[in-house]
Amino acid sequence: MNATEFQQIAHTIPVNPGIYKYFDNKNELLYVGKAKSLRKRVSSYFTKNNASWKTKELVSRIDHIEFTIVNSEQDALFLENALIKENQPRFNIDLKDDKTYPFIVIKNEPFPRVFLTRSKWPDGSEYLGPFTSVGKVRELLDFIRSNIQLRTCKLALTDNNIKKGKFKVCLEYHLGNCKGPCEGLQDTKDYQDGLVQLKNILKGNLGPVIQHFKEDMKEEASQLNFEKAAILKKKIEHLEDYSARSVIVNSRFLHADVFSLLRDGDSAYVNYLLVQNGTIVQTHTIPLQPQLDETDEEILAFAIVNLRATFSSTANELIVPFPIEFPVEGIQITVPKGGDKKQLLDLSEKNVNYFFDEMRRKKTLRLEGKDDAEKKKVLYQLQEDLQLPIVPLHIECFDNSHFQGSYPVSAMVCFRDGMPSKKDYRHYNVKTVVGNNDFATMKEVVYRRYKRLLDEKTDLPQLVIIDGGKGQLGAAMESIEALGLQGSMTIMGLAKSEEELFFPGDSESVKLPYNSDGLKLIRRIRDEVHRFGITFHRNKRSAGTFTNELETIKGIGKQSAETLLKTFKSVKRIRELSMEELEPVMGLSKARIVWNHFHKDKEEGV
């Protein structure tokens, strides 16, 4: 469906809140989205001039559109999430977290058993959780059973069976782990009191449990049952020790969900801390794969809906690193600047960074400590996998970096014999490119690097990796050809998301086995150039050496430029805004100057 065809149906699209579904000509669902105004949101897909290639690809496949009108943005949010989970459309954010999590079940039966399960059955039982670690659940159950006496047997403890004396107490009773309900030595009310204490422990609410045991201890002591009172005292000490080891934020702080987000290229990771009664009772990190131009705010909101549903959270406060739209009634959004809540957010960010580092470590190959034979083996294998004419003993990799669509810089890392050669790493301040143009940036820095090596008569690498895929590879090859270096070394592009390798002129990509040492080495080189480039970029930003692209617009000063960036977050976003959207922030005259700056090419083409 093109823009002209869309205009013929645009007036029929409702302006109500709701969800929209895009289908292709085979009636396959491509994408599900939500909107405050369906007409305005859907129209934006067909009027965007700076959309990514993924968005353009989606639009080119749309054959027809369906809508569902709902009463509120909240209903749209939940309906969108349910449809994405059910249908998993190819252009929606892909939630990579497909695990099944364990629950603690309180069985629907007389004197209910409590045990670990991964399955939920509609039998009236109560399921607590889910939990993210089987080991931790087992440890928690052992802790609970050492403090609360619950049965572990599978006997049918009906009133009739107990009255008939069908059962005898077992070893667990004699060890003090069970109160013997099978012989009528424990009544239903006392057993239910134990289940209440169990639920309190699982929620991190240890105060009522400790108080309950203190009252029992006083009762036993008053009746001169000092042995039983001593057992209860040990349990109280056990619970107090467990409470001290728990991550407690503030005993007066009630319930909250804490989220942090980490972006890495075309991937995203969200960490979740579930806080109840001032205690962190759950922590979990999920990977996501954005498919279109989703903003950080959209990705985080999507993850929040999924995580709250998965862990059955009823917290009415969300602690997040930046403001988000979350149209759910009764939910408070907090972006903390200090105090306990900021400490929680910092802890969440530590967790998401740790998850990312661990995942990256498992996927990359480190040859430190290996002997020469082992290092050469990996490089020989890489030569065979890529059908290279010579063993790649010297590999170089380039990557571009920018901030909010501006301030381009580039980085190059060098690996010799499979190991980082940090003395050969290079940073590049881009000299000939204005704004965010990855292709022109790559062309410049590749030319500068190998012109320098030719002038110095230094050995060339056997393999050069261009991080960014076909477009950047083509730009790099223009510089290679300009220098007359065709055939002197192998150049290949690395697609950021799919880990596909492209050679110049090839229509098909090369995919190495996912767990092969060759691909792990390439991943490590790619991650190293990302790290090196981002560190350089961050240091330059901190030193204030960048000039804001907006400040180069005649008539726009530093203060106006900073106001625009604070309001709209990125130069890329500002480029896409209309005059009507710019005017409330900076007034009509300056809005016209900014809009004209980014749209002068269109005006010249008219």
C-alpha positions as CSV (number, residue, x, y, z in Angstrom):
1,M,0.0,0.0,0.0
2,N,1.5,3.3,-1.0
3,A,0.7,6.8,0.2
4,T,-1.8,7.5,-2.6
5,E,-3.7,4.4,-1.9
6,F,-3.7,5.2,1.8
7,Q,-5.1,8.7,1.2
8,Q,-8.2,7.1,-0.3
9,I,-9.1,5.3,2.9
10,A,-7.6,7.8,5.5
11,H,-10.9,9.5,6.1
12,T,-12.5,6.1,7.1
13,I,-10.1,5.5,9.9
14,P,-11.6,6.3,13.4
15,V,-10.1,9.0,15.6
16,N,-10.8,7.0,18.7
17,P,-8.2,5.2,20.9
18,G,-7.7,1.5,19.9
19,I,-5.4,-0.9,18.2
20,Y,-4.6,-1.3,14.5
21,K,-3.4,-4.5,12.6
22,Y,-1.5,-4.5,9.4
23,F,-1.9,-7.5,7.1
24,D,-0.1,-8.5,3.8
25,N,-1.7,-9.8,0.7
26,K,-1.6,-13.3,2.1
27,N,-3.6,-12.2,5.1
28,E,-0.6,-12.7,7.4
29,L,-0.5,-10.4,10.4
30,L,2.5,-8.1,10.1
31,Y,2.2,-5.7,12.9
32,V,0.0,-4.7,15.9
33,G,0.0,-1.2,17.4
34,K,-1.9,0.9,19.8
35,A,-2.9,4.6,19.5
36,K,-4.6,7.5,21.3
37,S,-6.0,8.4,17.8
38,L,-6.0,5.6,15.3
39,R,-6.2,8.0,12.3
40,K,-3.3,10.1,13.4
41,R,-1.1,7.2,14.3
42,V,-1.7,5.1,11.2
43,S,-1.3,8.2,8.9
44,S,2.2,8.7,10.4
45,Y,3.4,5.5,8.7
46,F,2.6,6.8,5.3
47,T,3.8,10.4,5.7
48,K,7.2,9.8,7.5
49,N,10.0,10.9,5.2
50,N,12.9,9.8,7.5
51,A,11.6,6.4,8.5
52,S,14.1,3.5,8.8
53,W,14.4,0.9,6.1
54,K,12.5,-1.6,8.4
55,T,9.5,0.8,8.6
56,K,9.6,1.3,4.8
57,E,9.7,-2.4,4.3
58,L,6.7,-2.9,6.6
59,V,4.7,-0.2,4.8
60,S,5.5,-1.7,1.4
61,R,4.0,-5.0,2.5
62,I,0.7,-3.6,3.9
63,D,-2.3,-4.8,1.9
64,H,-5.1,-4.0,4.3
65,I,-5.7,-2.6,7.8
66,E,-8.1,-3.6,10.6
67,F,-9.0,-1.6,13.7
68,T,-10.4,-2.3,17.1
69,I,-11.8,0.7,19.0
70,V,-11.6,0.6,22.8
71,N,-12.7,2.9,25.5
72,S,-9.4,4.1,26.8
73,E,-5.6,4.1,26.2
74,Q,-5.3,1.6,29.1
75,D,-7.5,-0.9,27.2
76,A,-5.5,-0.3,24.0
77,L,-2.2,-1.0,25.9
78,F,-3.4,-4.4,27.3
79,L,-5.1,-5.5,24.1
80,E,-2.0,-4.7,22.0
81,N,0.1,-6.7,24.4
82,A,-2.3,-9.7,24.4
83,L,-2.4,-9.7,20.5
84,I,1.4,-9.5,20.2
85,K,1.8,-12.4,22.6
86,E,-0.8,-14.5,20.8
87,N,0.3,-13.8,17.2
88,Q,3.9,-12.8,17.5
89,P,3.8,-10.6,14.3
90,R,7.2,-10.4,12.6
91,F,7.5,-6.6,12.8
92,N,6.6,-6.2,16.5
93,I,9.1,-6.2,19.3
94,D,10.3,-9.7,19.8
95,L,10.3,-10.8,23.4
96,K,13.2,-13.3,23.7
97,D,12.2,-14.5,27.2
98,D,10.4,-17.7,26.4
99,K,11.2,-19.6,29.7
100,T,8.7,-21.3,31.9
101,Y,9.0,-20.3,35.5
102,P,8.4,-22.3,38.7
103,F,5.6,-21.5,41.1
104,I,5.0,-22.5,44.7
105,V,1.6,-24.2,44.8
106,I,-0.7,-24.4,47.9
107,K,-2.8,-27.5,46.9
108,N,-6.6,-27.3,47.1
109,E,-7.1,-30.2,49.6
110,P,-7.5,-30.7,53.3
111,F,-4.3,-29.6,55.1
112,P,-2.8,-28.4,51.8
113,R,0.6,-29.5,50.7
114,V,3.1,-26.9,49.6
115,F,5.5,-27.7,46.8
116,L,7.3,-26.5,43.7
117,T,5.7,-26.8,40.2
118,R,6.0,-25.5,36.7
119,S,2.5,-26.3,35.7
120,K,-0.7,-24.4,36.7
121,W,-4.0,-26.4,36.8
122,P,-7.5,-25.0,37.2
123,D,-8.2,-27.1,40.2
124,G,-8.7,-24.3,42.8
125,S,-5.2,-24.5,44.1
126,E,-3.3,-21.2,44.9
127,Y,-0.2,-20.5,42.9
128,L,2.5,-18.1,44.4
129,G,5.1,-16.6,42.0
130,P,6.4,-17.2,39.5
131,F,10.0,-17.2,40.6
132,T,13.0,-16.8,38.3
133,S,15.3,-19.5,39.8
134,V,14.4,-23.1,40.7
135,G,17.4,-23.3,43.1
136,K,16.3,-20.2,45.0
137,V,12.8,-21.5,45.3
138,R,14.0,-24.8,46.7
139,E,16.2,-22.9,49.1
140,L,13.2,-20.7,50.1
141,L,11.0,-23.8,50.7
142,D,13.7,-25.4,52.9
143,F,13.9,-22.2,54.9
144,I,10.1,-22.1,55.3
145,R,9.9,-25.8,56.3
146,S,12.5,-25.2,58.9
147,N,10.4,-22.6,60.5
148,I,6.8,-23.5,59.8
149,Q,5.5,-27.1,60.3
150,L,3.6,-28.2,57.2
151,R,3.0,-31.7,56.0
152,T,5.0,-33.2,53.1
153,C,3.1,-36.5,52.7
154,K,0.5,-37.3,50.0
155,L,-2.1,-38.8,52.4
156,A,-5.8,-38.0,51.8
157,L,-6.4,-36.2,55.1
158,T,-10.2,-36.1,55.0
159,D,-12.1,-35.7,58.2
160,N,-13.5,-39.2,57.7
161,N,-10.1,-40.8,57.2
162,I,-8.6,-39.1,60.2
163,K,-11.6,-40.1,62.5
164,K,-11.3,-43.7,61.4
165,G,-7.6,-43.6,62.5
166,K,-6.3,-44.8,59.1
167,F,-3.0,-43.1,59.5
168,K,0.0,-43.0,61.9
169,V,2.5,-40.1,62.3
170,C,5.7,-40.6,60.5
171,L,9.4,-39.6,61.1
172,E,8.7,-36.0,60.1
173,Y,6.5,-35.7,63.2
174,H,9.1,-37.1,65.5
175,L,11.7,-34.8,64.0
176,G,9.4,-31.8,64.8
177,N,8.8,-30.9,61.1
178,C,5.1,-31.7,61.2
179,K,2.4,-31.4,63.9
180,G,0.7,-34.7,63.0
181,P,-2.7,-33.7,61.3
182,C,-3.0,-37.3,60.1
183,E,-3.8,-38.4,63.7
184,G,-5.8,-35.3,64.5
185,L,-3.0,-33.7,66.5
186,Q,-3.3,-30.5,64.6
187,D,-6.6,-28.8,63.6
188,T,-7.4,-27.0,60.4
189,K,-7.2,-23.5,61.9
190,D,-3.7,-24.0,63.3
191,Y,-2.6,-25.4,59.9
192,Q,-4.1,-22.4,58.1
193,D,-2.2,-20.0,60.4
194,G,1.0,-21.7,59.2
195,L,0.0,-21.1,55.5
196,V,-0.6,-17.4,56.3
197,Q,2.9,-17.1,57.8
198,L,4.3,-18.9,54.6
199,K,2.6,-16.3,52.4
200,N,4.0,-13.5,54.5
201,I,7.6,-14.9,54.1
202,L,7.2,-15.2,50.4
203,K,6.1,-11.6,50.2
204,G,9.1,-10.4,52.3
205,N,6.7,-9.5,55.1
206,L,8.6,-11.0,58.0
207,G,7.3,-8.7,60.7
208,P,4.0,-10.5,61.3
209,V,5.7,-13.9,61.2
210,I,8.2,-12.9,63.9
211,Q,5.5,-11.3,66.0
212,H,3.4,-14.5,65.8
213,F,6.3,-16.6,67.0
214,K,7.1,-14.2,69.8
215,E,3.5,-14.4,71.1
216,D,3.7,-18.3,70.9
217,M,7.0,-18.2,72.8
218,K,5.6,-16.1,75.6
219,E,2.6,-18.4,75.8
220,E,4.8,-21.5,76.1
221,A,7.1,-19.8,78.7
222,S,4.1,-18.8,80.8
223,Q,3.1,-22.5,80.9
224,L,6.6,-23.5,81.8
225,N,7.2,-25.2,78.5
226,F,10.7,-23.9,78.3
227,E,11.9,-26.5,75.7
228,K,9.2,-25.4,73.2
229,A,9.9,-21.8,74.0
230,A,13.6,-22.3,73.2
231,I,12.7,-23.8,69.8
232,L,10.5,-20.8,69.0
233,K,13.3,-18.5,70.1
234,K,15.7,-20.1,67.6
235,K,13.1,-19.7,64.9
236,I,12.7,-16.0,65.6
237,E,16.5,-15.6,65.5
238,H,16.6,-17.5,62.2
239,L,13.9,-15.2,60.7
240,E,15.7,-12.1,62.0
241,D,18.9,-13.3,60.4
242,Y,17.1,-14.0,57.1
243,S,15.6,-10.5,57.2
244,A,19.0,-8.9,57.8
245,R,20.4,-10.8,54.7
246,S,17.5,-9.7,52.5
247,V,17.9,-6.6,50.4
248,I,15.7,-4.3,52.4
249,V,15.3,-0.7,51.1
250,N,13.2,0.8,53.8
251,S,10.8,-1.0,56.2
252,R,8.3,1.8,55.6
253,F,8.5,1.6,51.8
254,L,5.7,-0.6,50.6
255,H,5.3,-2.0,47.1
256,A,6.9,-0.9,43.8
257,D,8.1,-2.2,40.5
258,V,11.6,-1.0,39.4
259,F,12.7,-1.1,35.8
260,S,15.9,-0.2,33.9
261,L,16.7,-0.4,30.2
262,L,19.9,-1.1,28.3
263,R,20.1,-0.6,24.5
264,D,22.9,-2.2,22.5
265,G,22.5,-1.6,18.8
266,D,19.4,-3.4,17.6
267,S,18.8,-5.2,20.9
268,A,17.4,-4.1,24.2
269,Y,17.5,-5.5,27.8
270,V,15.1,-4.7,30.6
271,N,15.7,-5.5,34.3
272,Y,12.9,-5.8,36.8
273,L,13.0,-5.6,40.6
274,L,9.8,-6.6,42.4
275,V,9.7,-4.8,45.8
276,Q,7.2,-5.8,48.5
277,N,7.2,-4.5,52.0
278,G,10.5,-2.7,51.4
279,T,12.2,-6.0,50.4
280,I,13.4,-7.0,46.9
281,V,11.7,-10.4,46.5
282,Q,12.3,-10.9,42.7
283,T,14.7,-9.8,40.1
284,H,14.7,-10.7,36.5
285,T,16.2,-9.5,33.1
286,I,14.7,-10.0,29.7
287,P,16.1,-9.5,26.2
288,L,14.0,-7.9,23.5
289,Q,14.5,-7.3,19.8
290,P,13.0,-4.1,18.5
291,Q,11.9,-4.4,14.9
292,L,11.0,-0.9,13.8
293,D,11.8,2.6,15.1
294,E,10.6,2.0,18.6
295,T,11.8,4.5,21.1
296,D,13.3,3.7,24.5
297,E,10.0,4.8,26.1
298,E,8.0,2.4,23.8
299,I,10.3,-0.5,24.5
300,L,10.2,0.0,28.2
301,A,6.4,0.3,28.3
302,F,6.1,-2.9,26.3
303,A,8.4,-4.8,28.7
304,I,6.6,-3.4,31.8
305,V,3.3,-4.7,30.7
306,N,4.8,-8.2,30.0
307,L,6.8,-8.4,33.2
308,R,3.9,-7.2,35.5
309,A,1.6,-9.8,33.9
310,T,4.2,-12.6,34.2
311,F,4.9,-11.9,37.8
312,S,1.3,-10.9,38.7
313,S,2.4,-7.6,40.2
314,T,-0.2,-5.3,41.7
315,A,2.2,-2.6,42.7
316,N,0.8,0.9,42.1
317,E,4.2,2.6,41.7
318,L,6.6,2.2,38.8
319,I,10.2,3.4,39.3
320,V,11.8,4.0,35.9
321,P,14.9,5.9,34.5
322,F,12.9,8.3,32.4
323,P,9.2,9.4,31.9
324,I,7.0,7.0,30.0
325,E,3.5,6.9,28.8
326,F,1.7,4.2,30.8
327,P,-2.0,4.8,30.6
328,V,-3.1,2.5,33.5
329,E,-5.4,3.9,36.1
330,G,-4.0,4.2,39.6
331,I,-0.3,3.7,38.6
332,Q,2.2,6.3,39.7
333,I,5.3,6.8,37.5
334,T,8.4,7.9,39.5
335,V,11.7,9.0,38.0
336,P,13.8,9.3,41.2
337,K,16.7,11.8,41.6
338,G,17.9,10.6,45.0
339,G,17.0,8.6,48.1
340,D,16.0,5.0,48.5
341,K,14.2,4.9,45.1
342,K,17.2,6.1,43.3
343,Q,19.3,3.4,45.0
344,L,16.8,0.9,43.8
345,L,17.0,2.2,40.2
346,D,20.8,2.1,40.4
347,L,20.7,-1.5,41.6
348,S,18.4,-2.4,38.7
349,E,20.8,-0.8,36.3
350,K,23.7,-2.8,37.8
351,N,21.7,-6.0,37.2
352,V,20.9,-5.2,33.6
353,N,24.5,-4.4,32.9
354,Y,25.7,-7.6,34.6
355,F,23.2,-9.6,32.5
356,F,24.4,-8.0,29.3
357,D,28.1,-8.5,30.2
358,E,27.5,-12.2,31.1
359,M,25.6,-12.9,27.9
360,R,28.3,-11.2,25.8
361,R,31.0,-13.1,27.6
362,K,29.4,-16.4,26.9
363,K,29.0,-15.5,23.2
364,T,32.5,-14.3,22.5
365,L,35.8,-16.0,22.3
366,R,38.7,-15.1,24.5
367,L,42.1,-16.5,23.6
368,E,44.0,-15.0,26.6
369,G,46.1,-17.8,28.1
370,K,45.9,-20.1,25.1
371,D,49.0,-21.3,23.4
372,D,49.9,-20.3,19.8
373,A,48.6,-23.6,18.4
374,E,45.1,-23.0,19.9
375,K,45.1,-19.4,18.6
376,K,46.1,-20.4,15.1
377,K,43.5,-23.2,15.1
378,V,40.7,-20.6,15.5
379,L,42.2,-18.4,12.7
380,Y,42.7,-21.4,10.3
381,Q,39.0,-22.3,11.0
382,L,37.9,-18.7,10.3
383,Q,39.9,-18.8,7.0
384,E,38.1,-22.0,6.0
385,D,34.7,-20.8,7.0
386,L,35.0,-17.5,5.1
387,Q,37.1,-19.0,2.3
388,L,39.8,-16.4,2.7
389,P,42.9,-16.5,0.5
390,I,45.2,-16.2,3.5
391,V,45.1,-16.8,7.3
392,P,43.7,-13.6,9.0
393,L,46.5,-13.0,11.4
394,H,45.9,-9.3,11.3
395,I,42.2,-8.2,11.5
396,E,40.8,-4.6,11.7
397,C,37.3,-3.6,12.4
398,F,35.6,-0.2,12.0
399,D,32.4,1.2,13.7
400,N,30.7,4.6,13.7
401,S,29.2,6.2,16.8
402,H,26.9,9.2,17.2
403,F,24.9,10.8,20.0
404,Q,21.1,11.6,19.5
405,G,21.6,11.6,15.7
406,S,24.6,14.0,15.8
407,Y,28.3,14.3,16.7
408,P,29.7,11.4,14.5
409,V,33.0,9.8,15.5
410,S,34.5,6.5,14.4
411,A,36.7,3.9,16.0
412,M,39.0,1.1,14.6
413,V,40.3,-1.8,16.6
414,C,43.1,-4.2,15.6
415,F,43.5,-7.9,16.5
416,R,46.8,-9.7,15.9
417,D,46.9,-13.5,16.2
418,G,43.4,-13.4,17.6
419,M,44.3,-11.0,20.4
420,P,43.6,-7.3,20.8
421,S,46.6,-5.1,19.8
422,K,45.6,-2.0,21.7
423,K,48.6,0.1,20.6
424,D,47.1,-0.1,17.1
425,Y,43.6,1.1,18.1
426,R,42.6,4.4,16.5
427,H,39.9,7.0,17.1
428,Y,38.7,9.3,14.4
429,N,37.1,12.7,14.6
430,V,35.0,13.0,11.5
431,K,36.1,16.0,9.4
432,T,34.1,16.0,6.2
433,V,30.7,14.9,7.3
434,V,28.0,17.1,8.8
435,G,25.2,15.4,10.8
436,N,24.5,11.7,11.0
437,N,25.6,10.1,7.7
438,D,27.0,6.6,8.5
439,F,27.9,5.9,4.9
440,A,29.9,9.1,4.3
441,T,31.5,8.7,7.8
442,M,32.7,5.2,7.0
443,K,34.0,6.2,3.6
444,E,36.1,9.0,5.2
445,V,37.7,7.0,8.0
446,V,38.5,3.9,5.9
447,Y,40.2,6.2,3.4
448,R,42.2,8.0,6.1
449,R,43.3,4.7,7.7
450,Y,44.6,3.0,4.7
451,K,46.0,6.1,3.1
452,R,48.1,6.5,6.2
453,L,49.3,2.8,6.1
454,L,50.3,3.2,2.4
455,D,52.1,6.5,3.1
456,E,54.0,4.8,6.0
457,K,54.6,1.6,4.0
458,T,53.1,-0.4,6.8
459,D,51.7,-3.9,6.4
460,L,48.0,-4.1,5.6
461,P,45.5,-6.4,7.5
462,Q,44.4,-9.6,5.9
463,L,40.8,-9.1,6.9
464,V,38.8,-5.8,7.5
465,I,35.4,-5.9,9.1
466,I,32.9,-3.1,8.5
467,D,30.3,-3.1,11.3
468,G,27.0,-2.0,9.8
469,G,26.1,-4.2,6.8
470,K,25.8,-3.6,3.0
471,G,25.5,0.2,3.0
472,Q,28.6,0.9,5.1
473,L,30.4,-1.9,3.2
474,G,29.7,-0.2,-0.1
475,A,30.9,3.2,1.3
476,A,34.1,1.5,2.6
477,M,34.7,-0.1,-0.8
478,E,34.6,3.3,-2.5
479,S,37.6,4.3,-0.5
480,I,39.4,1.0,-1.1
481,E,39.0,1.4,-4.8
482,A,40.1,5.1,-4.7
483,L,43.3,3.9,-3.0
484,G,43.8,1.1,-5.5
485,L,43.7,-1.6,-2.8
486,Q,41.3,-4.0,-4.4
487,G,42.6,-7.6,-3.8
488,S,45.2,-6.4,-1.3
489,M,43.0,-7.5,1.7
490,T,39.5,-9.0,2.2
491,I,36.8,-6.6,3.2
492,M,33.4,-7.8,4.6
493,G,30.4,-6.2,6.2
494,L,28.8,-7.4,9.5
495,A,25.0,-6.8,9.8
496,K,24.4,-5.6,13.3
497,S,21.4,-7.6,14.3
498,E,21.5,-10.9,12.4
499,E,25.3,-11.5,12.6
500,E,25.3,-12.0,8.9
501,L,28.6,-11.4,6.9
502,F,28.5,-9.8,3.5
503,F,31.2,-9.7,0.9
504,P,31.2,-6.9,-1.7
505,G,29.0,-7.7,-4.7
506,D,27.4,-10.8,-3.1
507,S,23.6,-10.9,-2.9
508,E,23.6,-13.7,-0.3
509,S,25.0,-13.4,3.1
510,V,27.3,-15.8,4.9
511,K,26.1,-17.2,8.3
512,L,28.7,-19.0,10.4
513,P,27.5,-21.7,12.9
514,Y,26.1,-19.9,15.9
515,N,28.5,-21.4,18.4
516,S,31.6,-21.7,16.2
517,D,34.9,-20.3,17.5
518,G,35.2,-18.1,14.3
519,L,31.9,-16.3,14.9
520,K,32.7,-15.9,18.6
521,L,36.0,-14.2,17.7
522,I,34.2,-11.9,15.3
523,R,31.6,-11.1,18.0
524,R,34.5,-10.2,20.3
525,I,36.1,-7.9,17.8
526,R,32.7,-6.2,17.1
527,D,32.0,-5.8,20.9
528,E,35.5,-4.4,21.4
529,V,35.1,-1.8,18.6
530,H,31.7,-0.8,20.1
531,R,33.3,-0.4,23.6
532,F,36.2,1.6,22.3
533,G,34.1,3.9,20.1
534,I,31.5,4.5,22.8
535,T,34.1,5.3,25.4
536,F,35.8,7.8,23.1
537,H,32.4,9.4,22.4
538,R,31.4,9.6,26.0
539,N,34.7,11.2,27.0
540,K,34.3,13.8,24.3
541,R,30.8,14.6,25.4
542,S,31.9,14.9,29.0
543,A,34.7,17.3,27.9
544,G,32.2,19.4,26.1
545,T,34.1,19.2,22.8
546,F,31.1,18.6,20.6
547,T,29.1,21.4,18.9
548,N,25.4,20.7,18.9
549,E,24.2,20.5,15.3
550,L,21.3,22.7,16.2
551,E,23.7,25.5,17.2
552,T,25.0,25.6,13.7
553,I,21.6,26.8,12.5
554,K,21.7,30.6,11.9
555,G,19.3,32.3,14.3
556,I,19.3,29.4,16.9
557,G,21.4,29.9,20.0
558,K,22.8,27.5,22.5
559,Q,19.9,27.9,25.0
560,S,17.3,27.3,22.3
561,A,19.2,24.2,21.0
562,E,19.5,22.7,24.5
563,T,15.7,23.3,25.1
564,L,14.9,21.5,21.9
565,L,17.1,18.5,22.9
566,K,15.8,18.3,26.4
567,T,12.2,18.4,25.1
568,F,12.5,16.0,22.1
569,K,15.6,14.0,23.1
570,S,17.3,13.7,19.7
571,V,18.1,15.7,16.6
572,K,16.6,12.8,14.6
573,R,13.3,13.3,16.3
574,I,13.5,17.1,15.8
575,R,14.0,16.6,12.0
576,E,10.7,14.7,11.9
577,L,8.6,17.4,13.7
578,S,6.1,19.6,12.1
579,M,5.9,23.4,12.5
580,E,2.9,22.9,14.8
581,E,4.9,20.6,17.1
582,L,7.9,22.9,17.3
583,E,6.1,26.2,17.8
584,P,4.9,25.6,21.5
585,V,8.5,25.0,22.5
586,M,10.3,27.9,20.9
587,G,7.8,30.3,19.3
588,L,6.8,30.7,15.7
589,S,9.8,32.5,14.3
590,K,12.4,30.1,15.6
591,A,10.3,27.1,14.8
592,R,10.1,28.3,11.2
593,I,14.0,28.6,11.1
594,V,14.5,25.1,12.5
595,W,11.9,23.5,10.3
596,N,13.3,25.2,7.2
597,H,16.8,24.1,8.0
598,F,15.8,20.4,8.0
599,H,13.4,20.7,5.0
600,K,15.4,22.9,2.7
601,D,16.1,20.0,0.3
602,K,12.4,19.4,-0.1
603,E,11.8,23.1,-0.8
604,E,14.6,23.2,-3.4
605,G,13.1,20.1,-5.1
606,V,9.6,21.6,-5.4
